[in-house]
Amino acid sequence: MPLPGPAGAAVGALGDGVQAAVAKGWKLIGGDEFTDGLSGKWSAYDGTGHAGNGRRSPDAVSVRNGMLTISGDSNGTTGGIAWTDSRKYGKWEMRAKFPAGDSQYHPVLILWPSEVDWPQGGEIDFAETTSASTDVSFFLHYGASNSQKYAKKTLDITQWHNYAVEWTPQGITGYIDGEQWFQSTDPGTLPPGPMHATIQLDYFPDGGSPKPTQMYVAWMRMYS
């Protein structure tokens, strides 16, 4: 997929907004601008949904007009994609918005373990919410008992925002629109092995048929 030159240099139809990458001077090394379909480095989920609820189908994932869309229907059929390359340490940033929808659908931007099984391998949810929420959360999962550290921020998730995570040997830091909102420097909370990016619209049934819901992502960029 075509990539911008220096971080933040290219402005597509959906814009770039305020980026942690620009503020911190990160070096772009890859990603997907969603300008010409879905990069071959993504793998779409095809099977049962989150915690065995509903179904994840590749048909729920589409790219049009420079934007990734993941849709959830009234039966709990939704989708997700995983980046096939993994690395230990780095920075990731995504521009996303979550239109008002059903609270049973949870848009989430994640770093997921590639080599060490979950939960020991950790999990970094650097943007997680429900499609009917007025806030967004950061969850850092760690250890065999799936312990967690988290932060929550009031935010209009129906508008475009840039969600970023920085992972170094010193800690993990989360950013929204270039501003830090989460940090853990406790070595015991850091993932033990490589991770990869995922984008998911997860189904959490809570009584009744969910109304159709969508999440949008304008780009995913990776930095060193």
N, C-alpha and C positions, 0 to 999 in steps of 0.2 A: 504494500500500500504506500502511496506517496506520503512523505513526511515533511514537515516544515524544516527550514534550515536551523538557525539559532533558535533556542527555546523562545516560543511566543512570536516568532517572526511572521508566521503565516496566519491569516485571519480568514476562516471559512465563513460560509453563510450563517452558521450558528455562533460565530464569534469565538474568542479565546478567553474573555473575561480576565479577572485578576488571578494570576497563577503563582503558586508557591515556587515553581520552577524558575520563573523570571526573578522573583524576589531573592531567591537563594543562589541563583547562578548555576543551576544544575546543567549537566551536559546530556543532551538528548542522545539516546542510543537505539531507540526503536519504538514500536507501537503501531497503532492503526487509526487512521483519520476517517475511516468509513466513507471514503470518496468513491470507491469502485467496488462495491460489494463488501463481503466479509473476508478479511485476510485468511489465507490458508493456515495461519498459525493458530487459529481458533478451532476448538472442538466443541460442537454443540451437544448438549446432554440429550440422551434418548433412553428413558426408563422411568421408574417410579419417582415421584416427587420427594420433596424434603420430608425426612422422617417417615417415608412411606405413604405420604398423603398426596393424592392426585397423581398427575403424570407430567414429566418434562418431555417436550417434543421439539425436535428441530424446526418443525413448522411454525412454532411460536416465535421464532427469531427471524427478523428481516432487516435489510438495510435499504434505505431509500432516501434520495436527496441529501446524502452526506450524513445520515443519522441512523444509528442502530436503534431498533425498537424490539422490546421483548413484551409479549402480550400474554395475559392470563384470561381464560374464558370462564363461563358460568359453571363449568364442570370441574374446575380446579386443574385444568391442563394449562401449563405455563412452560417457561423455558429458561435456559441458562447456557453460558459459554465459558470455556476455560482456555487460557493461553497455553500453548503446548510447550513453550520454553520456560525453564525455571532458573532461579539464581538465588544465592545467599547474599543478602544485603542489596540495597539499591533504593530507588525512588520511583514511585508510580503516581500519576495524576490522571483523573478522568473528569470530563465535563458532562454533567448529567442533570436531568430534571425528572421529577416524579409527579405526573398529573394526579389531581384528586381522584381517588378510586376507592376500592374496597379495603377495609382494614384487615381482611384476611390475606391480602397480598402484601409481601414484604420485599421491596427493592433493596438490594444489598450489593456493595462493592467489596470484594474480598481478596486477601492473599491466603492461599490454601497450601498446605504442605505437600511436597512432591515426592519425598523419599521416606520420611518418618511418618508412620501412620498417626492419624488423629485419634485421640486428643494429644498424645505425647508430642506430635509434630507442631502443635499450636495452630492458631487461626487468628487472622487480623481482619476484622470487619471494620474498614475505615470509613464506611458510610452505611448505616442500617436504619431503616425506618419502616413504617407502614404507609400504604398509599392513602390513608385518611388521617395522617399525623400532621402536627404543627411543629415537629422537632425531628432531629436526627441524632443517632448515637454512634459512638466508636466503642467497639468491644475488642479487647485483646485477650484471647483465650490462651492458657498455658498449663503445662503439667498434665500428669496422668489422670488427675481428678477433675480436669477441665475447669480450673480456677479462672477467674476473670477480673480484669480491670476495665473500667469504662468511663465514658464522659457523655454528656447529653447537652445539646444546644438547640434553643428555639430558633427555627428557621422556616422560611417559606419554601418548602421543598418543591413546590409547583413551578418555581423559576429556575433558570440555569444557574448552577453553582459548580465550582471546581473543588473536587475532593482529592486530597493528596495524602500519601503516607511516605515517610522517610525511615528506612531501616538501616542502621549502622551497628557496629559492634558495641557502641555506647548506649544504644537505646532505640526506641520507636517513637516517632512524633507524627501527629495527625494535623492536617491543615484544611481549612475551608476558605476559599477565595484568598489564599496567601497568608491567612492568619492562623497561628498555632492555637489548637483547642484541646489537644491531648498529648501527653508525653509519659513514657515509662522508661526509667534508666536502671531499673532493678534487673540485674543479669538473669535472675531466676524466671523472668517473664518473657525472655527472648526466645524465638523459635530456634530449635537445634539444627535445622537443615534447610535446604533450598525450598523456595515457595514459588507459586505462580499466580497470576491474576485471574479472577473469575468475575463475571457479571451475571447476577441471578435475580429473577423475580420469583420468590418462594411463596408457596401456598401453606398457610397455617389455618386450617378449618376451625371455625368457631361458631358453628350453628348457621344453617341456611346456605343457600347457593350464592356464591360470590358474584358480584356484578363484574362484567368485563373491565379489565384494568391494564394499563401499559406503563412502561418505564422507557426513558430515552437516554442515549449516550451519544455525544457529539464526537468524542475522540478518547483514546487511551494512549498515554505516552509514558515511556520508561526512560529513566535517567540514571547516570552513574554519579 
